[in-house]
Amino acid sequence: MDFIAIDFEIANHEYNSACSMGLVLVENNEIIDKKHFLIQPPTLDFNPEMVEIHGITPNHVKDSKNFIGVWEEISNLFNGTNVFVAHNAQFDMSVLYACLKEYNLDFPDFTYIDSIPISTRVCRNAGVGNSLKDRLDYFGIPLENHHDALEDAIATAKLVVHCVKLKNKKSLENYCRSYWDIPIKSFSELKPNKSFGKRKKFNNVNVNEIAASVEIFDETHVFYGKTFVFTGELQTMERKTAMQKIADLGGTLKSGVSKKVNYLVVGKQDKSLVGEDGLSTKEEKAYELIEKGVDIKILTEEEFVKLL
């Protein structure tokens, strides 16, 4: 086989709570088999937020096999010769790891590749987000039922095959050999995510709610009259605090990158959200505009704080 696309859905914020899995087998750039499993997690504690995303409830899985039963059916695929692909693979590999650990199952060793860097190779600098839906929309690949594990695995397989064909490569293996910056990883070396948890709401700051708290501005400051966008999580201060400082220096805040932006301040990025390349959609857009001659300065948090 060329590769096997894999996708998990989870019941709650624990990685061992897999409630659905999709597998799609690809050979000679064609889908040759599909497998879909509903899985009974260790507990039937379903988080409402997760249910809203994938639509799976305790009633759907209460009579399903647990992960041990599913693993008995599929473990032969993880034999070390098959390559697996997932979109945002760190998440899916962490789920697999947690499920194996939960039931004291032997850890297989196999290689896996993230479809984010695979597809980034084709759409780099196009301002495309890293989500599966963003990538599929860009390439015009339909997605029938997003967050259905099988449908997402099918879509991931189609995305990879589409990229391979666009670059006139015979297979994913040849594709990856041609581009050194596509990581091919071993499951045995995985550093799994330990806790899903509730993500901090650091991005949910409405720029329209930030207004200057001073009446007189220092017009000699480098930030006076400049337009700012923030991306990622700041470590030295809350994003809202940083935004307030810009407003008090006579700067303007925007939520998205455009030709009118002077500075993009980049904090720490969560790769489970933005992908393995660590670039947010805002950063990708900024680099795209910079290549077109637009004068946008990208600042690290350290550079930003020094200029403050």
Buried (B, 14 or more C-beta within 10 A) or exposed (E): BBBBBBBBBBBBBBBBBBBBBBBBBBEEBEBEEBBBBBBBBBEBEBBEEBBEEBEBBBEBBEEBBBBBEBBEEBEEBBEEEBBBBBBBBBBBBBBBBBBBEBEEBEEBEBBBBBBBBBBBBBBBBEBBBBBBBBBBBBBEBEBEEBBBBBBBBBBBBBBBBBBBEBEEBEBBBEBBEEEEEBBEBEBEEBEBBEEBEEEEEBBEBEBEEBEBEEEEBEEEBEBEEBBBBBBBBBEEBEBBEBBBBBBBBBBBBBEEBEEEBBBBBBBEBBBBBBBBBBBBBBBBBBBBBBEEEBEBBBBEBEBBBEBB
